[in-house]
Amino acid sequence: MSSYQLGKWDLSELAKNPKSPAFQKQIQELEQLAKKFEKIKSKLNPKMSSKQFMNILKQVEEISEKMSKIGGYASLSYSSDTQSDEATSLMTTMSKLGSEISNKILFFDLWWKTQVDDKNAKRLMKDAGEITEYLSHKRLFAKYALSEPEERIINTLDVTGISALVKLYDKITNSFEYKMKVGNKSKIMTREELTNYVRSTNPKIRETAYKTILSKYSENKGVVGEIYQNIVLNWKDEGIEIRGYKSPISMSNIGNDVDDKTIDSLLSVCKKNSPVFQKFFAQKAKMLKMKKLRRYDLYAPSAANIKEKNYSYDKSVKLVFESLGKFSSTLEGYARKVFDENHIDSGIRQGKRDGAFCSTLTPKITPYVLVNFTGKSRDVFTLAHELGHAVHSQAAQDRSILVQDAPLPLAETASTFSELLLYDNLSNKISDDEKKTMLSEKIDDLYATILRQSFFTIFEVDVHKQIGDGTTIDKISKTYLNNLKMQFGNSVSLTDDFAIEWSCIPHFYHTPFYCYAYSFGNLLALSLFQRYKKEGKDFVPAYISILAAGGSKKPEKLLAEYGFDITSPKFWQEGFDYVKNQVKTLSSLN
């Protein structure tokens, strides 16, 4: 049986060498395809035959696949080393190329959204098969679409505007070095390494670790705060003022093909259920023999007397395979492909992007996964999470590139479900004491991925309005602190240094309102998992069908086919009922 080692991914399937003639040839082929596509413009007619229409869509697919390969190579190279001038330069060049290609094929998108009457649109969509939902979703944007010259200007300026601001934020924050005293020695660490100390058994070390991170962002609040305000203003100027969206979050919802009503329902149920986690925090304080948790103690190991277990990378990979395999050998096979093809970057190095992600470039290529593996149990769950994304993409690999990716709210479902399978598998292999520790960690994680993410979104809703009306960085920090007070109630002691924490959250910068996807995906995964526990193996085909749908169906419609009404608060409440039961179980183990 092969042994898995930490290492870097192999990107050669995307491109051999960006300086080679072969890479230049890839670019030329793409540019030629886009040039050829431009000639379609004079032939566009709402009364064209379905066959002609589908032929145009095939060309869109081909252009998307080729752009995704070379753009993906640049993006993954940059994530692998954000401090490399070569990777940064390539990323800028590819962003510019992406914008130029988008501009060349933009006319078709605008024609479909704004110049095809409903009757002909219906006729053309009738024979479009799996792409129907993609086409229907596009037409939703009709009233927010601008003229072709205006769209071209926005595409072009985005490269040096919002995209450049995001890149600047990444470059600044990924270059931060954190100096912290550990024992008698001062150590210089990356944020990823420092985050381990946030989970230390020693309260003083936890506090120092948080203060080291937060003070670094506080020292740089002028520049990272200014970047954020400009990103938000860009979002408002383009989305609200120019395109006419109802609200900043509505712009995100429509992009995610999900109704405002569904997200309103989700956020209101999350807000209402904050006492479920407040009860857990009070319980955790008792487990830690503290009167009350401080915010520094939120992710403290609940059993200070039990040494935190370390997992080797090899064992972690095999545990995730085993957990998926017990559910479905098909899904295990998908996860193994990521390793068989060396599409994973797992080691820790200076300059490498923090966190973890899974990148799906085209249905024909196995996804790429990035993790920063340190051997803690949460790293094993992160691995399961990202491989869940990879499994989701591969389940939908027979789909067109236009509909392979599930809409954002569904995109976190398979990742979370994979974590639940891992937890289920591990809890059968450990003692009661270990189970108590793991259950406490699991509820920590449910807090971090459900309640915390929904309150992040509530903060974004408030702060986008605040920045739009004109504000200061200190006032933004005050809004964030009030948001924390609302979610913790009296269960956790808060200090003012956490007011700047919002500037440490990359999602606010990269993808506004992304965070509710975690709350959505986790609560949905909890419902699916409970269904699995009830139905056993009979549930597996339905689950794989949900994943295989990719983005070919609107979330509300897809899930209704399996008996889930996601517009109803009752549906979201079921997820919290599961959390409530987990908190009760933890209480009974104490």
C-alpha positions in Angstrom: 0.0 0.0 0.0 1.5 3.4 -1.0 2.6 5.8 1.7 1.5 9.5 1.3 4.1 12.2 1.9 3.7 16.0 2.2 4.6 17.8 -1.0 3.8 20.2 -3.8 1.3 19.6 -6.6 2.2 18.9 -10.2 0.6 21.5 -12.5 2.1 20.1 -15.7 -1.3 18.8 -16.9 -2.3 22.5 -17.3 1.0 23.9 -18.7 4.5 22.7 -18.8 6.4 26.0 -18.5 4.9 29.5 -18.9 8.1 30.6 -20.7 7.9 27.8 -23.3 6.7 28.1 -26.9 4.1 25.4 -26.0 2.5 27.8 -23.4 2.5 30.7 -26.0 0.8 28.2 -28.4 -1.9 27.6 -25.8 -2.5 31.3 -25.6 -2.5 31.7 -29.4 -5.1 28.9 -29.8 -7.3 30.6 -27.3 -7.0 34.0 -28.9 -7.8 32.4 -32.4 -10.9 30.7 -31.0 -12.1 34.0 -29.5 -11.4 35.8 -32.8 -13.3 33.2 -34.7 -16.2 33.4 -32.2 -16.5 37.2 -32.8 -17.6 36.4 -36.4 -20.8 34.9 -35.0 -22.0 38.3 -34.1 -23.4 39.2 -37.5 -25.3 35.8 -37.6 -27.1 36.1 -34.3 -30.8 35.9 -34.8 -33.5 35.0 -32.1 -35.1 32.8 -34.8 -32.0 30.7 -35.4 -32.4 26.9 -35.2 -31.6 25.0 -32.0 -28.8 23.2 -33.8 -27.1 26.5 -34.6 -27.6 27.8 -31.1 -26.1 24.6 -29.5 -23.2 24.9 -31.8 -22.5 28.4 -30.5 -22.7 27.1 -26.9 -20.2 24.4 -27.8 -17.7 27.1 -28.8 -18.3 29.0 -25.6 -17.5 25.7 -23.7 -14.3 25.2 -25.7 -13.1 28.8 -25.0 -14.0 28.5 -21.3 -12.1 25.2 -21.0 -8.9 26.6 -22.6 -9.0 29.8 -20.6 -9.6 27.9 -17.4 -6.6 25.7 -18.0 -4.0 28.5 -18.5 -5.8 30.9 -16.0 -5.9 28.1 -13.5 -2.2 27.4 -14.0 -1.4 31.0 -13.2 -3.7 31.2 -10.2 -2.5 27.9 -8.7 1.2 28.9 -9.2 0.5 32.1 -7.4 -1.3 30.4 -4.5 1.7 28.1 -4.2 4.1 31.1 -3.8 2.4 34.5 -3.4 5.8 36.1 -2.9 7.2 35.0 -6.3 7.5 37.9 -8.7 7.3 35.5 -11.6 4.0 34.0 -10.4 2.6 37.4 -9.6 3.5 38.7 -13.0 2.0 35.6 -14.7 -1.2 36.1 -12.7 -1.5 39.7 -13.8 -0.9 38.7 -17.5 -3.5 36.0 -17.3 -6.0 38.2 -15.6 -5.6 40.7 -18.4 -5.9 37.9 -21.0 -9.0 36.6 -19.3 -10.5 40.1 -19.4 -9.7 40.4 -23.1 -11.2 37.0 -24.0 -14.3 37.8 -21.9 -14.7 41.1 -23.8 -14.4 39.3 -27.2 -17.2 36.8 -26.4 -19.3 39.2 -24.3 -21.6 40.1 -27.1 -23.2 36.6 -27.1 -24.0 36.8 -23.4 -25.6 40.2 -23.8 -27.5 39.2 -26.9 -29.0 36.2 -25.0 -29.8 38.2 -21.9 -31.3 41.3 -23.6 -32.2 40.7 -27.3 -33.9 37.4 -27.5 -37.6 37.5 -26.9 -39.2 35.1 -24.3 -40.9 33.0 -27.0 -37.7 32.3 -28.9 -35.7 31.9 -25.7 -38.2 29.2 -24.5 -37.9 27.4 -27.8 -34.1 27.5 -27.8 -33.9 26.4 -24.2 -36.3 23.4 -24.8 -33.5 21.5 -26.6 -30.6 22.7 -24.4 -30.8 19.8 -22.0 -28.5 20.2 -18.9 -27.6 23.8 -20.0 -31.2 25.0 -19.6 -30.8 26.2 -16.1 -27.6 28.0 -17.0 -29.4 29.8 -19.8 -32.4 30.6 -17.7 -30.2 31.9 -14.9 -28.4 34.2 -17.4 -31.7 35.7 -18.5 -32.3 36.7 -14.8 -29.5 39.1 -15.2 -31.1 40.9 -18.2 -32.4 43.8 -16.2 -28.9 44.3 -14.6 -27.0 44.0 -17.9 -25.4 47.1 -19.5 -24.5 47.8 -23.1 -21.6 46.0 -24.6 -19.2 48.9 -24.5 -20.0 49.5 -20.8 -19.6 45.8 -20.0 -16.2 45.9 -21.8 -15.1 48.9 -19.8 -16.0 47.2 -16.5 -14.2 44.0 -17.5 -11.1 45.9 -18.4 -11.0 48.1 -15.4 -11.6 45.2 -13.0 -8.1 43.9 -13.7 -6.5 47.1 -12.3 -9.5 47.8 -10.0 -11.2 45.3 -7.7 -8.9 42.3 -8.7 -5.8 44.4 -8.1 -7.1 45.4 -4.7 -7.7 41.8 -3.7 -4.3 40.8 -4.9 -2.8 43.7 -2.9 -4.5 42.6 0.2 -3.2 39.0 -0.3 0.3 40.2 -1.0 0.4 42.4 2.1 -1.2 39.9 4.5 0.6 36.8 3.2 4.0 38.6 3.8 3.2 39.2 7.5 5.7 37.6 9.8 4.5 36.9 13.3 7.0 36.9 16.2 5.9 35.2 19.3 7.7 33.9 22.4 7.2 30.2 22.9 8.8 29.0 26.2 12.1 30.9 26.3 12.5 31.2 22.6 11.1 33.8 20.2 9.8 32.2 17.0 8.9 33.7 13.6 5.9 32.0 12.1 3.3 32.2 9.4 -0.3 32.8 10.4 -1.1 29.2 9.7 1.6 28.0 12.2 0.5 30.7 14.7 -3.1 29.5 14.5 -2.0 26.2 16.2 -1.3 28.2 19.3 -4.8 29.6 19.4 -5.7 26.0 20.3 -3.1 25.6 22.9 -3.9 24.0 26.3 -2.3 27.0 27.9 -4.7 30.0 28.3 -1.8 32.5 28.3 -0.4 31.1 25.0 -3.8 31.3 23.4 -4.2 34.9 24.4 -0.7 35.8 23.2 -1.3 34.0 19.9 -4.5 36.0 19.2 -2.9 39.2 20.3 0.1 38.6 18.0 -2.3 38.1 15.0 -4.7 40.9 15.8 -1.9 43.4 16.6 -0.3 42.8 13.2 -3.6 43.6 11.5 -4.2 46.6 13.9 -0.7 48.0 12.9 -1.7 47.7 9.3 -5.4 48.7 9.7 -4.9 51.9 7.7 -4.0 50.1 4.5 -6.0 46.9 4.8 -9.0 49.0 6.0 -8.7 51.3 3.0 -8.5 48.4 0.6 -11.7 46.9 2.1 -13.6 50.2 1.9 -12.7 50.6 -1.7 -13.7 47.0 -2.5 -17.1 47.6 -0.9 -17.5 50.9 -2.7 -16.7 49.3 -6.0 -19.3 46.6 -5.2 -21.9 49.3 -4.5 -21.0 51.6 -7.4 -21.2 48.8 -10.0 -23.9 46.7 -8.4 -26.4 49.2 -6.9 -25.7 52.5 -8.7 -24.9 51.2 -12.2 -26.6 47.9 -12.6 -29.6 48.5 -10.3 -29.5 45.6 -7.9 -31.8 45.9 -4.9 -29.1 45.4 -2.3 -25.4 44.3 -2.1 -26.4 40.8 -0.8 -29.1 40.5 -3.5 -26.3 40.9 -6.1 -24.6 37.9 -4.5 -27.8 35.9 -4.2 -28.8 36.3 -7.9 -25.2 35.3 -8.8 -25.6 32.2 -6.7 -29.0 31.4 -8.3 -30.7 31.4 -5.0 -33.7 33.5 -3.9 -33.4 36.4 -1.4 -36.2 34.7 0.6 -34.1 31.6 1.1 -31.1 33.5 2.4 -33.3 35.8 4.6 -34.8 32.6 6.1 -31.4 31.1 6.7 -29.9 34.2 8.4 -32.9 34.8 10.6 -33.0 31.2 11.9 -29.2 31.4 12.6 -29.6 34.6 14.5 -32.5 33.1 16.5 -30.4 30.1 17.4 -27.4 31.8 18.8 -28.4 30.6 22.4 -27.8 27.0 21.2 -24.1 27.8 21.0 -24.1 30.1 24.0 -25.2 27.1 26.0 -22.3 25.1 24.6 -19.8 27.9 25.5 -21.1 27.9 29.1 -20.6 24.1 29.2 -17.2 24.3 27.7 -16.1 26.8 30.4 -17.0 24.2 33.0 -15.0 21.5 31.1 -12.0 23.9 31.2 -12.7 24.7 34.9 -13.2 28.3 34.1 -16.0 30.6 35.3 -16.5 32.0 31.8 -14.8 31.6 28.4 -12.9 34.5 27.1 -12.9 35.0 23.3 -9.3 33.8 23.4 -10.5 30.5 24.7 -13.1 29.8 22.1 -11.2 27.0 20.3 -9.3 25.8 23.4 -9.0 22.0 23.6 -11.8 21.1 26.0 -9.7 18.4 27.8 -6.6 20.3 28.9 -5.4 17.1 30.6 -5.5 15.0 27.4 -2.5 15.6 25.1 -3.8 16.7 21.7 -3.4 13.8 19.3 -1.2 14.3 16.3 -1.9 12.5 13.0 0.7 11.7 10.4 -0.1 12.8 6.9 -0.2 9.2 5.6 -2.7 8.1 8.3 -4.9 11.2 7.7 -5.2 10.6 4.0 -6.0 6.9 4.6 -8.6 7.8 7.3 -10.4 10.1 4.8 -10.4 7.5 2.1 -11.8 4.9 4.6 -14.6 7.3 5.8 -15.7 8.0 2.2 -15.3 4.3 1.2 -17.7 3.1 4.0 -20.3 5.4 2.4 -19.5 4.8 -1.3 -16.6 3.2 -3.1 -17.3 5.6 -6.0 -16.7 8.7 -3.8 -13.5 7.1 -2.4 -12.3 6.5 -5.9 -12.8 10.2 -6.7 -10.8 11.3 -3.7 -7.9 8.9 -4.5 -7.6 10.4 -8.0 -6.4 13.7 -6.5 -3.4 11.9 -4.9 -2.8 9.4 -7.8 -2.4 12.4 -10.1 -0.4 14.5 -7.6 -3.0 17.3 -7.7 -2.5 18.2 -4.0 -0.2 20.8 -2.3 0.0 19.9 1.3 3.3 21.2 2.9 3.8 24.5 4.8 6.2 27.1 3.4 6.7 30.8 3.7 4.8 32.7 0.9 2.3 29.8 0.3 -1.3 30.9 0.6 -2.9 30.4 4.0 -5.9 28.1 4.6 -7.1 25.5 2.2 -9.1 25.3 -1.1 -10.1 23.0 -3.9 -9.9 24.3 -7.4 -12.0 22.7 -10.2 -10.8 24.0 -13.6 -12.7 21.9 -16.2 -14.7 18.7 -16.0 -12.0 16.9 -17.9 -9.3 17.6 -15.3 -9.2 16.2 -11.7 -9.5 19.1 -9.2 -6.5 20.6 -7.4 -6.4 20.7 -3.6 -4.3 23.0 -1.4 -4.0 22.4 2.4 -1.5 23.5 5.0 -1.1 20.3 7.0 0.4 20.5 10.5 -0.8 17.1 11.9 -3.6 18.4 14.2 -7.0 16.6 14.1 -8.6 19.7 12.6 -6.1 19.3 9.6 -7.5 15.8 9.0 -11.0 17.3 8.9 -9.8 20.1 6.6 -8.4 17.4 4.3 -11.8 15.6 4.4 -13.5 19.0 3.6 -11.4 19.9 0.6 -11.6 16.3 -0.8 -15.3 16.6 -0.4 -15.2 19.5 -2.8 -13.1 17.4 -5.2 -15.6 14.5 -4.9 -18.5 16.9 -5.7 -16.8 18.2 -8.9 -15.9 14.7 -10.1 -19.5 13.4 -9.4 -20.6 16.2 -11.9 -17.7 15.5 -14.4 -20.1 14.5 -17.2 -21.6 18.0 -17.1 -20.7 20.8 -19.4 -18.1 23.2 -18.0 -21.0 25.8 -18.0 -22.9 23.8 -15.3 -20.4 21.6 -13.6 -20.0 23.8 -10.6 -22.8 23.8 -8.1 -24.2 27.2 -7.1 -22.2 28.6 -4.2 -24.7 27.7 -1.4 -24.7 24.0 -2.6 -20.9 24.1 -3.0 -20.2 23.5 0.7 -22.5 20.5 1.0 -20.3 17.6 -0.1 -17.3 19.1 1.8 -19.3 19.2 5.1 -20.9 15.8 4.5 -17.4 14.3 4.1 -16.4 15.8 7.5 -19.5 14.2 9.1 -18.5 10.8 7.5 -15.0 11.2 9.0 -16.4 12.2 12.4 -18.7 9.2 12.3 -15.8 6.9 11.4 -13.4 8.2 14.0 -16.0 8.2 16.9 -16.2 4.4 16.5 -12.5 4.0 17.1 -11.9 6.0 20.2 -12.5 5.9 24.0 -15.3 7.9 25.8 -12.8 10.5 27.0 -11.5 10.9 23.4 -15.1 11.0 22.2 -15.9 13.8 24.6 -13.0 15.8 23.3 -13.8 15.1 19.7 -17.5 15.9 20.2 -16.5 19.2 21.8 -14.2 19.9 18.8 -17.0 19.0 16.5 -19.4 21.5 18.1 -16.6 24.1 18.0 -16.4 23.5 14.3 -20.2 23.6 13.9 -20.1 27.0 15.6 -17.2 28.2 13.3 -19.0 27.0 10.1 -22.6 27.8 10.9 -23.2 30.5 13.4 -19.9 32.4 13.0 -20.3 32.5 9.2 -23.9 33.7 9.3 -22.9 36.5 11.7 -20.1 37.3 9.3 -22.8 37.8 6.6 -24.9 39.9 9.0 -21.9 42.1 9.6 -21.3 42.4 5.9 -24.9 43.5 5.3 -24.5 46.2 8.0 -21.0 47.3 7.0 -21.7 47.6 3.2 -24.5 50.0 4.1 -22.2 51.8 6.6 -19.4 52.2 4.1 -21.8 53.3 1.4 -23.0 56.1 3.7 -19.4 57.1 4.5 -17.6 55.8 7.6 -14.2 55.3 9.3 -12.1 52.1 10.0 -12.7 52.6 13.7 -16.5 52.7 13.2 -16.3 49.5 11.1 -14.4 47.9 14.0 -17.1 49.1 16.4 -19.8 47.5 14.2 -17.9 44.2 14.2 -17.5 44.2 18.0 -21.3 44.8 18.4 -21.8 41.9 16.0 -19.7 39.6 18.3 -21.6 40.8 21.4 -24.9 39.8 19.7 -23.7 36.3 18.8 -22.1 35.5 22.2 -24.6 37.2 24.6 -23.2 36.8 28.1 -21.6 33.4 27.4 -18.1 34.8 26.4 -16.0 37.7 27.7 -15.0 39.9 24.9 -12.0 42.3 24.7 -11.7 45.3 22.4 -8.7 43.9 20.5 -11.1 41.6 18.6 -12.7 44.7 17.0 -10.2 44.5 14.2 -10.7 40.8 13.5 -12.9 41.6 10.4 -9.8 42.7 8.5 -8.3 39.2 9.0 -11.2 37.5 7.1 -10.1 37.0 3.5 -13.6 36.1 2.3 -14.8 39.7 3.0 -12.2 40.9 0.5 -12.2 38.0 -2.1 -15.9 37.3 -2.4 -18.4 39.5 -0.5 -21.2 37.5 1.1 -19.5 34.2 0.4 -19.7 33.2 4.1 -23.4 32.3 4.2 -22.6 29.4 1.8 -20.9 27.7 4.8 -24.0 28.1 7.0 -26.2 26.9 4.1 -23.9 24.0 3.2 -23.4 22.8 6.8 -27.1 22.9 7.8 -28.0 21.2 4.5 -25.3 18.6 5.1 -26.7 17.9 8.6 -30.2 17.3 7.1 -28.7 15.0 4.5 -26.6 13.2 7.1 -29.6 12.6 9.3 -31.5 11.2 6.3 -28.5 8.8 5.7 -28.6 7.7 9.3 -32.3 6.9 8.9 -32.1 5.2 5.5 -28.6 3.7 5.4 -27.2 2.6 2.0 -30.6 3.3 0.3 -29.7 7.0 0.6 -26.4 6.8 -1.3 -27.8 7.0 -4.8 -29.9 10.0 -4.0 -26.9 11.8 -2.4 -24.7 11.1 -5.4 -27.5 12.3 -7.8 -27.6 15.6 -5.8 -23.9 16.0 -6.3 -24.0 14.9 -10.0 -26.5 17.7 -10.7 -23.7 20.2 -10.4 -25.2 23.6 -11.4 -27.7 22.1 -13.8 -30.7 22.9 -11.5 -31.6 25.8 -9.2 -30.9 24.8 -5.5 -34.6 25.3 -4.4 -35.8 23.1 -7.3 -33.1 20.4 -7.0 -33.6 19.9 -3.3 -37.4 20.0 -3.5 -37.1 16.8 -5.7 -35.6 15.1 -2.6 -38.1 16.5 -0.1 -36.2 19.5 1.2 -37.9 23.0 1.3 -35.0 25.4 1.8 -37.2 28.5 1.7 -38.8 27.4 4.9 -37.4 28.4 8.4 -38.5 24.9 9.5 -35.9 23.3 7.2 -33.0 25.3 8.7 -34.3 24.8 12.2 -33.8 21.0 11.7 -30.1 21.5 11.4 -30.0 23.5 14.6 -32.0 20.7 16.3 -29.2 18.3 15.4 -26.7 20.8 17.0 -28.9 21.0 20.1 -28.8 17.2 20.4 -25.0 17.2 20.1 -24.7 19.8 22.9 -27.1 17.6 25.0 -25.0 14.5 24.3 -21.8 16.3 25.3 -23.6 17.3 28.6 -24.4 13.7 29.3 -20.7 12.6 28.8 -19.6 15.1 31.4 
